[in-house]
C-alpha cells in the first residue's frame, strides 16, 4: 500500500467527534429554553456511550456524562481519576458528582452538580459545523492576553 492509501484507510477508521454547547439558562413562560450564557462544551465520539464535559471555569478538569443502563434518558455525572496504586486492578476510578435528565421538548439535557445550586444545560443537537473526525479540542492558553 502506498502512503495515500494508508491515509485514506486511517480517515475511514476514525469515528466522528461531535461537540455540544453547555450553557446556563431557564425555561421561558412560553415553554422554550432560553440560553443566558455558554459555560463550556461537551464532546462525544461516535459509537461511544459517554460524553466528556469541559467547563471553562475548570480548565484542567474533565467530567463524564454516562447514560444509566436501565433508562438512557437519565445520566450520571462522574469524575475520572487515575489510580495511584501501581498494583491496582483498575487503572482509573470514578466518583459520582451529579446527575442529568433529558428533556426532548426543550432540546436539552439538564445537568445538576451535587455542589452547585444552578443546573447546566447541554444541547442535544451537535453544533452543525463541528461534526468532523478532524475536530480538535480548544487549546489551553497559559498566559493572560
N, CA, C and O atoms as CSV, one atom per row, in Angstrom:
chain,resi,resn,atom,element,x,y,z
A,1,UNK,N,N,0.836,-1.184,0.000
A,1,UNK,CA,C,0.000,0.000,0.000
A,1,UNK,C,C,0.878,1.244,0.000
A,1,UNK,O,O,1.930,1.273,0.638
A,2,UNK,N,N,0.443,2.257,-0.712
A,2,UNK,CA,C,1.206,3.497,-0.712
A,2,UNK,C,C,0.687,4.429,0.393
A,2,UNK,O,O,-0.303,4.124,1.058
A,3,UNK,N,N,1.362,5.555,0.578
A,3,UNK,CA,C,1.026,6.489,1.656
A,3,UNK,C,C,-0.377,7.058,1.494
A,3,UNK,O,O,-1.075,7.277,2.483
A,4,UNK,N,N,-0.794,7.300,0.253
A,4,UNK,CA,C,-2.128,7.842,0.002
A,4,UNK,C,C,-3.216,6.855,0.441
A,4,UNK,O,O,-4.217,7.257,1.035
A,5,UNK,N,N,-3.020,5.577,0.152
A,5,UNK,CA,C,-3.999,4.564,0.556
A,5,UNK,C,C,-4.038,4.413,2.070
A,5,UNK,O,O,-5.108,4.222,2.648
A,6,UNK,N,N,-2.862,4.498,2.724
A,6,UNK,CA,C,-2.819,4.422,4.188
A,6,UNK,C,C,-3.583,5.573,4.816
A,6,UNK,O,O,-4.308,5.380,5.791
A,7,UNK,N,N,-3.426,6.769,4.264
A,7,UNK,CA,C,-4.139,7.926,4.801
A,7,UNK,C,C,-5.644,7.781,4.601
A,7,UNK,O,O,-6.422,8.133,5.488
A,8,UNK,N,N,-6.059,7.270,3.452
A,8,UNK,CA,C,-7.482,7.060,3.200
A,8,UNK,C,C,-8.052,6.041,4.180
A,8,UNK,O,O,-9.161,6.226,4.683
A,9,UNK,N,N,-7.323,4.981,4.456
A,9,UNK,CA,C,-7.778,3.978,5.424
A,9,UNK,C,C,-7.887,4.562,6.823
A,9,UNK,O,O,-8.849,4.298,7.544
A,10,UNK,N,N,-6.890,5.360,7.202
A,10,UNK,CA,C,-6.945,5.946,8.541
A,10,UNK,C,C,-8.105,6.922,8.669
A,10,UNK,O,O,-8.704,7.028,9.739
A,11,UNK,N,N,-8.432,7.637,7.596
A,11,UNK,CA,C,-9.576,8.544,7.614
A,11,UNK,C,C,-10.884,7.770,7.733
A,11,UNK,O,O,-11.816,8.234,8.391
A,12,UNK,N,N,-10.967,6.603,7.110
A,12,UNK,CA,C,-12.171,5.780,7.183
A,12,UNK,C,C,-12.374,5.210,8.576
A,12,UNK,O,O,-13.515,5.048,9.008
A,13,UNK,N,N,-11.313,4.905,9.282
A,13,UNK,CA,C,-11.400,4.261,10.583
A,13,UNK,C,C,-11.693,5.232,11.717
A,13,UNK,O,O,-12.162,4.808,12.773
A,14,UNK,N,N,-11.432,6.522,11.529
A,14,UNK,CA,C,-11.641,7.494,12.599
A,14,UNK,C,C,-13.127,7.776,12.773
A,14,UNK,O,O,-13.805,8.140,11.813
A,15,UNK,N,N,-13.641,7.610,13.994
A,15,UNK,CA,C,-15.047,7.972,14.218
A,15,UNK,C,C,-15.196,9.495,14.290
A,15,UNK,O,O,-14.243,10.210,14.600
A,16,UNK,N,N,-16.379,9.964,14.004
A,16,UNK,CA,C,-16.648,11.398,14.079
A,16,UNK,C,C,-16.690,11.861,15.524
A,16,UNK,O,O,-17.072,11.111,16.421
A,17,UNK,N,N,-16.289,13.112,15.735
A,17,UNK,CA,C,-16.342,13.753,17.043
A,17,UNK,C,C,-17.402,14.844,16.973
A,17,UNK,O,O,-17.357,15.705,16.094
A,18,UNK,N,N,-18.347,14.809,17.892
A,18,UNK,CA,C,-19.432,15.791,17.932
A,18,UNK,C,C,-19.211,16.728,19.114
A,18,UNK,O,O,-18.733,16.307,20.168
A,19,UNK,N,N,-19.557,17.991,18.937
A,19,UNK,CA,C,-19.420,18.982,20.002
A,19,UNK,C,C,-20.785,19.605,20.272
A,19,UNK,O,O,-21.508,19.988,19.352
A,20,UNK,N,N,-21.117,19.694,21.557
A,20,UNK,CA,C,-22.398,20.238,22.001
A,20,UNK,C,C,-22.139,21.423,22.924
A,20,UNK,O,O,-21.129,21.463,23.627
A,21,UNK,N,N,-23.044,22.372,22.919
A,21,UNK,CA,C,-22.925,23.564,23.769
A,21,UNK,C,C,-23.399,23.240,25.194
A,21,UNK,O,O,-24.422,22.581,25.380
A,22,UNK,N,N,-22.647,23.708,26.188
A,22,UNK,CA,C,-23.004,23.577,27.596
A,22,UNK,C,C,-23.315,24.980,28.105
A,22,UNK,O,O,-22.476,25.874,27.990
A,23,UNK,N,N,-24.499,25.189,28.662
A,23,UNK,CA,C,-24.955,26.551,28.935
A,23,UNK,C,C,-25.748,26.681,30.227
A,23,UNK,O,O,-26.198,25.698,30.816
A,24,UNK,N,N,-25.899,27.920,30.638
A,24,UNK,CA,C,-26.838,28.282,31.688
A,24,UNK,C,C,-28.059,28.855,30.991
A,24,UNK,O,O,-27.969,29.343,29.865
A,25,UNK,N,N,-29.192,28.795,31.660
A,25,UNK,CA,C,-30.411,29.327,31.074
A,25,UNK,C,C,-31.620,28.969,31.902
A,25,UNK,O,O,-31.507,28.464,33.019
A,26,UNK,N,N,-32.794,29.243,31.327
A,26,UNK,CA,C,-34.045,28.923,32.008
A,26,UNK,C,C,-35.143,28.707,30.971
A,26,UNK,O,O,-34.992,29.023,29.790
A,27,UNK,N,N,-36.232,28.167,31.450
A,27,UNK,CA,C,-37.391,27.941,30.592
A,27,UNK,C,C,-38.257,29.194,30.644
A,27,UNK,O,O,-38.604,29.673,31.724
A,28,UNK,N,N,-38.603,29.722,29.473
A,28,UNK,CA,C,-39.419,30.934,29.406
A,28,UNK,C,C,-40.886,30.610,29.666
A,28,UNK,O,O,-41.265,29.445,29.783
A,29,UNK,N,N,-41.697,31.644,29.753
A,29,UNK,CA,C,-43.136,31.473,30.002
A,29,UNK,C,C,-43.831,30.702,28.887
A,29,UNK,O,O,-44.827,30.022,29.134
A,30,UNK,N,N,-43.313,30.801,27.654
A,30,UNK,CA,C,-43.931,30.076,26.542
A,30,UNK,C,C,-43.390,28.656,26.397
A,30,UNK,O,O,-43.687,27.984,25.409
A,31,UNK,N,N,-42.597,28.186,27.368
A,31,UNK,CA,C,-42.125,26.806,27.387
A,31,UNK,C,C,-40.901,26.523,26.544
A,31,UNK,O,O,-40.609,25.362,26.255
A,32,UNK,N,N,-40.176,27.557,26.144
A,32,UNK,CA,C,-38.957,27.368,25.365
A,32,UNK,C,C,-37.737,27.632,26.239
A,32,UNK,O,O,-37.781,28.437,27.170
A,33,UNK,N,N,-36.640,26.930,25.917
A,33,UNK,CA,C,-35.405,27.137,26.658
A,33,UNK,C,C,-34.709,28.383,26.148
A,33,UNK,O,O,-34.550,28.564,24.941
A,34,UNK,N,N,-34.285,29.256,27.081
A,34,UNK,CA,C,-33.563,30.472,26.728
A,34,UNK,C,C,-32.168,30.406,27.327
A,34,UNK,O,O,-32.004,30.353,28.546
A,35,UNK,N,N,-31.169,30.411,26.463
A,35,UNK,CA,C,-29.777,30.380,26.916
A,35,UNK,C,C,-29.382,31.762,27.392
A,35,UNK,O,O,-29.652,32.758,26.721
A,36,UNK,N,N,-28.731,31.827,28.570
A,36,UNK,CA,C,-28.229,33.105,29.061
A,36,UNK,C,C,-26.724,33.214,28.900
A,36,UNK,O,O,-26.187,34.308,28.722
A,37,UNK,N,N,-26.030,32.049,28.965
A,37,UNK,CA,C,-24.579,32.086,28.886
A,37,UNK,C,C,-24.049,30.706,28.501
A,37,UNK,O,O,-24.553,29.690,28.981
A,38,UNK,N,N,-23.039,30.667,27.640
A,38,UNK,CA,C,-22.352,29.414,27.330
A,38,UNK,C,C,-21.199,29.275,28.315
A,38,UNK,O,O,-20.402,30.200,28.474
A,39,UNK,N,N,-21.103,28.108,28.985
A,39,UNK,CA,C,-20.108,27.915,30.043
A,39,UNK,C,C,-19.121,26.795,29.744
A,39,UNK,O,O,-18.227,26.531,30.547
A,40,UNK,N,N,-19.272,26.132,28.595
A,40,UNK,CA,C,-18.357,25.052,28.252
A,40,UNK,C,C,-18.830,24.307,27.024
A,40,UNK,O,O,-19.758,24.720,26.329
A,41,UNK,N,N,-18.160,23.196,26.782
A,41,UNK,CA,C,-18.511,22.340,25.649
A,41,UNK,C,C,-18.540,20.896,26.098
A,41,UNK,O,O,-17.898,20.513,27.076
A,42,UNK,N,N,-19.301,20.102,25.358
A,42,UNK,CA,C,-19.398,18.673,25.606
A,42,UNK,C,C,-18.975,17.972,24.324
A,42,UNK,O,O,-19.392,18.356,23.232
A,43,UNK,N,N,-18.145,16.940,24.462
A,43,UNK,CA,C,-17.624,16.211,23.312
A,43,UNK,C,C,-18.116,14.777,23.364
A,43,UNK,O,O,-18.209,14.174,24.433
A,44,UNK,N,N,-18.430,14.239,22.186
A,44,UNK,CA,C,-18.904,12.853,22.088
A,44,UNK,C,C,-18.321,12.217,20.835
A,44,UNK,O,O,-18.452,12.748,19.732
A,45,UNK,N,N,-17.672,11.066,21.025
A,45,UNK,CA,C,-17.127,10.312,19.900
A,45,UNK,C,C,-18.199,9.350,19.425
A,45,UNK,O,O,-18.793,8.628,20.226
A,46,UNK,N,N,-18.444,9.341,18.127
A,46,UNK,CA,C,-19.461,8.467,17.553
A,46,UNK,C,C,-19.210,7.018,17.972
A,46,UNK,O,O,-18.094,6.510,17.854
A,47,UNK,N,N,-20.254,6.367,18.458
A,47,UNK,CA,C,-20.157,4.980,18.881
A,47,UNK,C,C,-19.843,4.798,20.357
A,47,UNK,O,O,-19.991,3.693,20.879
A,48,UNK,N,N,-19.415,5.850,21.044
A,48,UNK,CA,C,-19.114,5.762,22.476
A,48,UNK,C,C,-20.386,5.980,23.285
A,48,UNK,O,O,-21.343,6.580,22.797
A,49,UNK,N,N,-20.394,5.499,24.502
A,49,UNK,CA,C,-21.536,5.678,25.402
A,49,UNK,C,C,-21.487,7.019,26.127
A,49,UNK,O,O,-22.520,7.650,26.351
A,50,UNK,N,N,-20.290,7.446,26.490
A,50,UNK,CA,C,-20.109,8.597,27.375
A,50,UNK,C,C,-19.902,9.901,26.614
A,50,UNK,O,O,-19.524,9.912,25.442
A,51,UNK,N,N,-20.162,10.988,27.315
A,51,UNK,CA,C,-19.890,12.343,26.845
A,51,UNK,C,C,-18.846,12.937,27.782
A,51,UNK,O,O,-18.859,12.658,28.981
A,52,UNK,N,N,-17.944,13.750,27.247
A,52,UNK,CA,C,-16.927,14.411,28.062
A,52,UNK,C,C,-17.271,15.889,28.162
A,52,UNK,O,O,-17.421,16.570,27.148
A,53,UNK,N,N,-17.394,16.383,29.398
A,53,UNK,CA,C,-17.722,17.785,29.635
A,53,UNK,C,C,-16.462,18.563,29.952
A,53,UNK,O,O,-15.628,18.125,30.745
A,54,UNK,N,N,-16.332,19.714,29.328
A,54,UNK,CA,C,-15.257,20.631,29.640
A,54,UNK,C,C,-15.891,21.966,30.008
A,54,UNK,O,O,-16.464,22.653,29.163
A,55,UNK,N,N,-15.777,22.320,31.285
A,55,UNK,CA,C,-16.291,23.597,31.772
A,55,UNK,C,C,-15.171,24.625,31.692
A,55,UNK,O,O,-14.042,24.335,32.087
A,56,UNK,N,N,-15.457,25.799,31.197
A,56,UNK,CA,C,-14.430,26.807,31.054
A,56,UNK,C,C,-13.948,27.311,32.405
A,56,UNK,O,O,-12.839,27.837,32.498
A,57,UNK,N,N,-14.746,27.167,33.449
A,57,UNK,CA,C,-14.326,27.572,34.788
A,57,UNK,C,C,-13.246,26.645,35.336
A,57,UNK,O,O,-12.342,27.096,36.039
A,58,UNK,N,N,-13.332,25.351,35.019
A,58,UNK,CA,C,-12.377,24.356,35.493
A,58,UNK,C,C,-11.566,23.867,34.291
A,58,UNK,O,O,-11.885,22.830,33.707
A,59,UNK,N,N,-10.534,24.600,33.925
A,59,UNK,CA,C,-9.814,24.341,32.679
A,59,UNK,C,C,-9.164,22.968,32.607
A,59,UNK,O,O,-9.146,22.356,31.539
A,60,UNK,N,N,-8.635,22.475,33.702
A,60,UNK,CA,C,-7.896,21.211,33.659
A,60,UNK,C,C,-8.751,20.009,34.006
A,60,UNK,O,O,-8.299,18.875,33.847
A,61,UNK,N,N,-9.962,20.216,34.472
A,61,UNK,CA,C,-10.830,19.118,34.886
A,61,UNK,C,C,-11.772,18.711,33.767
A,61,UNK,O,O,-12.271,19.548,33.015
A,62,UNK,N,N,-12.003,17.422,33.673
A,62,UNK,CA,C,-12.972,16.875,32.736
A,62,UNK,C,C,-13.993,16.075,33.533
A,62,UNK,O,O,-13.654,15.422,34.520
A,63,UNK,N,N,-15.226,16.134,33.101
A,63,UNK,CA,C,-16.298,15.369,33.720
A,63,UNK,C,C,-16.886,14.446,32.665
A,63,UNK,O,O,-16.831,14.743,31.471
A,64,UNK,N,N,-17.445,13.333,33.103
A,64,UNK,CA,C,-18.007,12.341,32.189
A,64,UNK,C,C,-19.498,12.229,32.457
A,64,UNK,O,O,-19.917,12.052,33.601
A,65,UNK,N,N,-20.292,12.329,31.412
A,65,UNK,CA,C,-21.735,12.147,31.491
A,65,UNK,C,C,-22.043,10.779,30.893
A,65,UNK,O,O,-21.821,10.545,29.705
A,66,UNK,N,N,-22.561,9.870,31.738
A,66,UNK,CA,C,-22.795,8.491,31.318
A,66,UNK,C,C,-24.278,8.158,31.449
A,66,UNK,O,O,-24.860,8.344,32.518
A,67,UNK,N,N,-24.902,7.662,30.367
A,67,UNK,CA,C,-26.317,7.273,30.470
A,67,UNK,C,C,-26.475,6.065,31.390
A,67,UNK,O,O,-25.626,5.174,31.422
A,68,UNK,N,N,-27.572,6.056,32.131
A,68,UNK,CA,C,-27.857,4.911,33.011
A,68,UNK,C,C,-28.269,3.725,32.172
A,68,UNK,O,O,-28.862,3.878,31.104
A,69,UNK,N,N,-27.953,2.544,32.662
A,69,UNK,CA,C,-28.242,1.325,31.893
A,69,UNK,C,C,-29.736,1.072,31.746
A,69,UNK,O,O,-30.201,0.683,30.674
A,70,UNK,N,N,-30.490,1.294,32.824
A,70,UNK,CA,C,-31.915,0.964,32.791
A,70,UNK,C,C,-32.779,2.059,32.162
A,70,UNK,O,O,-33.919,1.796,31.780
A,71,UNK,N,N,-32.249,3.290,32.050
A,71,UNK,CA,C,-33.011,4.392,31.459
A,71,UNK,C,C,-32.047,5.351,30.760
A,71,UNK,O,O,-31.460,6.208,31.421
A,72,UNK,N,N,-31.868,5.228,29.441
A,72,UNK,CA,C,-30.893,6.055,28.734
A,72,UNK,C,C,-31.227,7.550,28.686
A,72,UNK,O,O,-30.415,8.340,28.206
A,73,UNK,N,N,-32.406,7.951,29.175
A,73,UNK,CA,C,-32.716,9.377,29.234
A,73,UNK,C,C,-32.221,10.002,30.546
A,73,UNK,O,O,-32.295,11.217,30.726
A,74,UNK,N,N,-31.723,9.171,31.447
A,74,UNK,CA,C,-31.160,9.621,32.722
A,74,UNK,C,C,-29.646,9.408,32.691
A,74,UNK,O,O,-29.169,8.448,32.087
A,75,UNK,N,N,-28.893,10.296,33.335
A,75,UNK,CA,C,-27.440,10.260,33.277
A,75,UNK,C,C,-26.823,10.363,34.662
A,75,UNK,O,O,-27.432,10.893,35.591
A,76,UNK,N,N,-25.605,9.848,34.787
A,76,UNK,CA,C,-24.759,10.075,35.952
A,76,UNK,C,C,-23.623,10.986,35.516
A,76,UNK,O,O,-23.089,10.840,34.416
A,77,UNK,N,N,-23.255,11.924,36.375
A,77,UNK,CA,C,-22.134,12.813,36.119
A,77,UNK,C,C,-20.978,12.343,36.997
A,77,UNK,O,O,-21.118,12.242,38.216
A,78,UNK,N,N,-19.839,12.058,36.374
A,78,UNK,CA,C,-18.720,11.432,37.076
A,78,UNK,C,C,-17.425,12.205,36.862
A,78,UNK,O,O,-17.265,12.943,35.889
A,79,UNK,N,N,-16.499,12.008,37.814
A,79,UNK,CA,C,-15.111,12.387,37.579
A,79,UNK,C,C,-14.377,11.103,37.260
A,79,UNK,O,O,-14.795,10.028,37.690
A,80,UNK,N,N,-13.315,11.195,36.531
A,80,UNK,CA,C,-12.489,10.021,36.256
A,80,UNK,C,C,-11.080,10.372,36.699
A,80,UNK,O,O,-10.487,11.335,36.213
A,81,UNK,N,N,-10.546,9.577,37.632
A,81,UNK,CA,C,-9.227,9.861,38.177
A,81,UNK,C,C,-8.328,8.646,38.045
A,81,UNK,O,O,-8.787,7.505,38.098
A,82,UNK,N,N,-7.043,8.908,37.873
A,82,UNK,CA,C,-6.063,7.832,37.784
A,82,UNK,C,C,-5.824,7.257,39.164
A,82,UNK,O,O,-5.735,7.995,40.145
A,83,UNK,N,N,-5.719,5.944,39.241
A,83,UNK,CA,C,-5.419,5.261,40.486
A,83,UNK,C,C,-3.907,5.326,40.709
A,83,UNK,O,O,-3.135,4.914,39.843
A,84,UNK,N,N,-3.481,5.842,41.868
A,84,UNK,CA,C,-2.052,5.996,42.159
A,84,UNK,C,C,-1.385,4.698,42.598
A,84,UNK,O,O,-0.158,4.631,42.680
A,85,UNK,N,N,-2.170,3.678,42.878
A,85,UNK,CA,C,-1.631,2.396,43.297
A,85,UNK,C,C,-1.208,1.605,42.048
A,85,UNK,O,O,-2.069,1.208,41.264
A,86,UNK,N,N,0.092,1.370,41.847
A,86,UNK,CA,C,0.531,0.689,40.620
A,86,UNK,C,C,0.089,-0.769,40.530
A,86,UNK,O,O,0.050,-1.328,39.433
A,87,UNK,N,N,-0.245,-1.397,41.656
A,87,UNK,CA,C,-0.664,-2.798,41.611
A,87,UNK,C,C,-2.186,-2.949,41.591
A,87,UNK,O,O,-2.700,-4.063,41.691
A,88,UNK,N,N,-2.895,-1.851,41.464
A,88,UNK,CA,C,-4.362,-1.902,41.453
A,88,UNK,C,C,-4.867,-2.561,40.170
A,88,UNK,O,O,-4.272,-2.416,39.103
A,89,UNK,N,N,-5.963,-3.277,40.298
A,89,UNK,CA,C,-6.583,-3.935,39.143
A,89,UNK,C,C,-7.115,-2.902,38.151
A,89,UNK,O,O,-6.907,-3.028,36.945
A,90,UNK,N,N,-7.798,-1.887,38.663
A,90,UNK,CA,C,-8.351,-0.825,37.823
A,90,UNK,C,C,-7.394,0.361,37.799
A,90,UNK,O,O,-6.950,0.820,38.852
A,91,UNK,N,N,-7.076,0.853,36.620
A,91,UNK,CA,C,-6.146,1.975,36.474
A,91,UNK,C,C,-6.808,3.317,36.766
A,91,UNK,O,O,-6.127,4.281,37.116
A,92,UNK,N,N,-8.135,3.385,36.626
A,92,UNK,CA,C,-8.870,4.608,36.944
A,92,UNK,C,C,-10.032,4.272,37.862
A,92,UNK,O,O,-10.444,3.118,37.975
A,93,UNK,N,N,-10.548,5.294,38.509
A,93,UNK,CA,C,-11.769,5.139,39.283
A,93,UNK,C,C,-12.620,6.392,39.098
A,93,UNK,O,O,-12.125,7.451,38.714
A,94,UNK,N,N,-13.907,6.243,39.380
A,94,UNK,CA,C,-14.846,7.341,39.157
A,94,UNK,C,C,-15.573,7.694,40.435
A,94,UNK,O,O,-15.818,6.841,41.288
A,95,UNK,N,N,-15.916,8.972,40.554
A,95,UNK,CA,C,-16.756,9.458,41.645
A,95,UNK,C,C,-17.998,10.095,41.041
A,95,UNK,O,O,-17.901,10.848,40.072
A,96,UNK,N,N,-19.155,9.802,41.602
A,96,UNK,CA,C,-20.396,10.422,41.128
A,96,UNK,C,C,-20.485,11.821,41.733
A,96,UNK,O,O,-20.428,11.978,42.953
A,97,UNK,N,N,-20.626,12.843,40.875
A,97,UNK,CA,C,-20.683,14.229,41.339
A,97,UNK,C,C,-21.966,14.932,40.904
A,97,UNK,O,O,-22.105,16.139,41.104
A,98,UNK,N,N,-22.904,14.195,40.311
A,98,UNK,CA,C,-24.161,14.797,39.892
A,98,UNK,C,C,-24.955,13.859,39.006
A,98,UNK,O,O,-24.643,12.674,38.882
A,99,UNK,N,N,-26.000,14.423,38.385
A,99,UNK,CA,C,-26.856,13.617,37.506
A,99,UNK,C,C,-27.452,14.511,36.433
A,99,UNK,O,O,-27.309,15.733,36.461
A,100,UNK,N,N,-28.119,13.873,35.492
A,100,UNK,CA,C,-28.745,14.616,34.413
A,100,UNK,C,C,-29.972,13.898,33.900
A,100,UNK,O,O,-30.150,12.701,34.122
A,101,UNK,N,N,-30.819,14.647,33.207
A,101,UNK,CA,C,-32.015,14.051,32.609
A,101,UNK,C,C,-32.330,14.785,31.306
A,101,UNK,O,O,-32.145,15.996,31.190
A,102,UNK,N,N,-32.803,14.023,30.346
A,102,UNK,CA,C,-33.111,14.562,29.021
A,102,UNK,C,C,-34.504,15.167,28.997
A,102,UNK,O,O,-35.457,14.580,29.507
A,103,UNK,N,N,-34.611,16.342,28.402
A,103,UNK,CA,C,-35.901,16.975,28.152
A,103,UNK,C,C,-35.971,17.241,26.655
A,103,UNK,O,O,-35.508,18.276,26.177
A,104,UNK,N,N,-36.555,16.297,25.918
A,104,UNK,CA,C,-36.576,16.410,24.458
A,104,UNK,C,C,-37.457,17.555,23.971
A,104,UNK,O,O,-37.225,18.081,22.883
A,105,UNK,N,N,-38.469,17.955,24.754
A,105,UNK,CA,C,-39.316,19.075,24.325
A,105,UNK,C,C,-38.532,20.387,24.319
A,105,UNK,O,O,-38.807,21.271,23.507
A,106,UNK,N,N,-37.548,20.517,25.231
A,106,UNK,CA,C,-36.712,21.718,25.268
A,106,UNK,C,C,-35.445,21.549,24.426
A,106,UNK,O,O,-34.794,22.535,24.082
A,107,UNK,N,N,-35.095,20.308,24.096
A,107,UNK,CA,C,-33.893,20.048,23.308
A,107,UNK,C,C,-32.614,20.106,24.119
A,107,UNK,O,O,-31.554,20.445,23.591
A,108,UNK,N,N,-32.708,19.771,25.416
A,108,UNK,CA,C,-31.540,19.853,26.296
A,108,UNK,C,C,-31.471,18.661,27.240
A,108,UNK,O,O,-32.453,17.948,27.445
A,109,UNK,N,N,-30.294,18.463,27.804
A,109,UNK,CA,C,-30.109,17.578,28.950
A,109,UNK,C,C,-29.818,18.488,30.129
A,109,UNK,O,O,-28.866,19.268,30.091
A,110,UNK,N,N,-30.619,18.398,31.164
A,110,UNK,CA,C,-30.425,19.200,32.364
A,110,UNK,C,C,-29.417,18.473,33.249
A,110,UNK,O,O,-29.637,17.323,33.631
A,111,UNK,N,N,-28.311,19.144,33.574
A,111,UNK,CA,C,-27.227,18.554,34.350
A,111,UNK,C,C,-27.136,19.275,35.685
A,111,UNK,O,O,-27.025,20.499,35.741
A,112,UNK,N,N,-27.184,18.495,36.754
A,112,UNK,CA,C,-27.116,19.068,38.089
A,112,UNK,C,C,-25.909,18.513,38.839
A,112,UNK,O,O,-25.821,17.312,39.096
A,113,UNK,N,N,-24.977,19.407,39.188
A,113,UNK,CA,C,-23.840,19.040,40.028
A,113,UNK,C,C,-24.321,18.988,41.478
A,113,UNK,O,O,-25.165,19.790,41.878
A,114,UNK,N,N,-23.790,18.052,42.265
A,114,UNK,CA,C,-24.195,17.923,43.663
A,114,UNK,C,C,-23.874,19.171,44.481
A,114,UNK,O,O,-24.603,19.483,45.423
A,115,UNK,N,N,-22.813,19.886,44.151
A,115,UNK,CA,C,-22.372,21.021,44.963
A,115,UNK,C,C,-22.896,22.377,44.511
A,115,UNK,O,O,-22.756,23.355,45.245
A,116,UNK,N,N,-23.487,22.466,43.345
A,116,UNK,CA,C,-23.921,23.756,42.814
A,116,UNK,C,C,-25.439,23.847,42.791
A,116,UNK,O,O,-26.127,22.851,42.568
A,117,UNK,N,N,-25.958,25.055,43.025
A,117,UNK,CA,C,-27.406,25.258,43.024
A,117,UNK,C,C,-27.982,25.414,41.621
A,117,UNK,O,O,-29.124,25.026,41.374
A,118,UNK,N,N,-27.212,25.972,40.710
A,118,UNK,CA,C,-27.716,26.215,39.354
A,118,UNK,C,C,-27.465,25.011,38.455
A,118,UNK,O,O,-26.350,24.491,38.413
A,119,UNK,N,N,-28.486,24.565,37.740
A,119,UNK,CA,C,-28.258,23.491,36.770
A,119,UNK,C,C,-27.584,24.042,35.515
A,119,UNK,O,O,-27.674,25.234,35.219
A,120,UNK,N,N,-26.918,23.165,34.792
A,120,UNK,CA,C,-26.386,23.481,33.470
A,120,UNK,C,C,-27.188,22.701,32.454
A,120,UNK,O,O,-27.804,21.689,32.787
A,121,UNK,N,N,-27.186,23.161,31.231
A,121,UNK,CA,C,-27.961,22.513,30.185
A,121,UNK,C,C,-27.052,22.209,28.998
A,121,UNK,O,O,-26.265,23.050,28.563
A,122,UNK,N,N,-27.180,21.004,28.494
A,122,UNK,CA,C,-26.430,20.590,27.308
A,122,UNK,C,C,-27.412,20.470,26.158
A,122,UNK,O,O,-28.441,19.805,26.282
A,123,UNK,N,N,-27.105,21.099,25.056
A,123,UNK,CA,C,-27.948,20.950,23.873
A,123,UNK,C,C,-27.877,19.500,23.404
A,123,UNK,O,O,-26.807,18.892,23.427
A,124,UNK,N,N,-29.004,18.948,22.982
A,124,UNK,CA,C,-28.973,17.579,22.457
A,124,UNK,C,C,-28.655,17.565,20.966
A,124,UNK,O,O,-28.571,16.504,20.348
A,125,UNK,N,N,-28.481,18.748,20.400
A,125,UNK,CA,C,-28.151,18.859,18.980
A,125,UNK,C,C,-26.699,19.310,18.843
A,125,UNK,O,O,-26.326,20.346,19.394
A,126,UNK,N,N,-25.869,18.552,18.117
A,126,UNK,CA,C,-24.469,18.968,17.954
A,126,UNK,C,C,-24.376,20.243,17.145
A,126,UNK,O,O,-25.264,20.562,16.355
A,127,UNK,N,N,-23.295,20.962,17.350
A,127,UNK,CA,C,-23.068,22.160,16.565
A,127,UNK,C,C,-22.852,21.743,15.113
A,127,UNK,O,O,-22.060,20.837,14.854
A,128,UNK,N,N,-23.531,22.373,14.163
A,128,UNK,CA,C,-23.559,21.882,12.785
A,128,UNK,C,C,-22.211,21.845,12.075
A,128,UNK,O,O,-21.997,20.973,11.233
A,129,UNK,N,N,-21.310,22.744,12.379
A,129,UNK,CA,C,-20.042,22.778,11.649
A,129,UNK,C,C,-18.969,21.923,12.298
A,129,UNK,O,O,-17.862,21.837,11.767
A,130,UNK,N,N,-19.256,21.287,13.427
A,130,UNK,CA,C,-18.206,20.585,14.145
A,130,UNK,C,C,-18.264,19.077,14.002
A,130,UNK,O,O,-17.477,18.377,14.640
A,131,UNK,N,N,-19.162,18.555,13.194
A,131,UNK,CA,C,-19.238,17.110,13.022
A,131,UNK,C,C,-18.088,16.708,12.105
A,131,UNK,O,O,-18.207,16.746,10.880
A,132,UNK,N,N,-16.988,16.327,12.715
A,132,UNK,CA,C,-15.798,16.033,11.932
A,132,UNK,C,C,-14.855,15.145,12.714
A,132,UNK,O,O,-14.735,15.284,13.931
A,133,UNK,N,N,-14.195,14.249,12.039
A,133,UNK,CA,C,-13.188,13.423,12.692
A,133,UNK,C,C,-11.903,14.207,12.903
A,133,UNK,O,O,-11.004,13.747,13.608
A,134,UNK,N,N,-11.806,15.388,12.299
A,134,UNK,CA,C,-10.599,16.184,12.443
A,134,UNK,C,C,-10.784,17.351,13.413
A,134,UNK,O,O,-9.907,18.210,13.502
A,135,UNK,N,N,-11.890,17.405,14.134
A,135,UNK,CA,C,-12.141,18.477,15.087
A,135,UNK,C,C,-11.153,18.376,16.235
A,135,UNK,O,O,-10.989,17.308,16.826
A,136,UNK,N,N,-10.503,19.469,16.551
A,136,UNK,CA,C,-9.566,19.487,17.662
A,136,UNK,C,C,-10.187,20.221,18.834
A,136,UNK,O,O,-10.943,21.176,18.655
A,137,UNK,N,N,-9.859,19.761,20.046
A,137,UNK,CA,C,-10.351,20.439,21.231
A,137,UNK,C,C,-9.644,21.777,21.357
A,137,UNK,O,O,-8.518,21.929,20.885
A,138,UNK,N,N,-10.295,22.758,21.994
A,138,UNK,CA,C,-9.698,24.082,22.114
A,138,UNK,C,C,-8.384,24.037,22.878
A,138,UNK,O,O,-8.208,23.229,23.790
A,139,UNK,N,N,-7.463,24.918,22.491
A,139,UNK,CA,C,-6.181,24.993,23.174
A,139,UNK,C,C,-6.340,25.692,24.503
A,139,UNK,O,O,-7.218,26.538,24.675
A,140,UNK,N,N,-5.477,25.328,25.449
A,140,UNK,CA,C,-5.443,25.997,26.748
A,140,UNK,C,C,-4.343,27.019,26.690
A,140,UNK,O,O,-3.191,26.684,26.413
A,141,UNK,N,N,-4.684,28.269,26.951
A,141,UNK,CA,C,-3.697,29.351,26.922
A,141,UNK,C,C,-3.231,29.581,28.353
A,141,UNK,O,O,-4.044,29.828,29.244
A,142,UNK,N,N,-1.912,29.499,28.573
A,142,UNK,CA,C,-1.370,29.632,29.909
A,142,UNK,C,C,-1.170,31.079,30.336
A,142,UNK,O,O,-1.154,31.372,31.531
A,143,UNK,N,N,-1.019,31.972,29.392
A,143,UNK,CA,C,-0.774,33.371,29.720
A,143,UNK,C,C,-2.007,34.201,29.432
A,143,UNK,O,O,-2.749,33.930,28.488
A,144,UNK,N,N,-2.219,35.216,30.256
A,144,UNK,CA,C,-3.339,36.123,30.035
A,144,UNK,C,C,-3.067,36.989,28.818
A,144,UNK,O,O,-1.918,37.311,28.517
A,145,UNK,N,N,-4.123,37.361,28.126
A,145,UNK,CA,C,-3.957,38.173,26.909
A,145,UNK,C,C,-3.594,39.587,27.242
A,145,UNK,O,O,-3.417,40.407,26.342
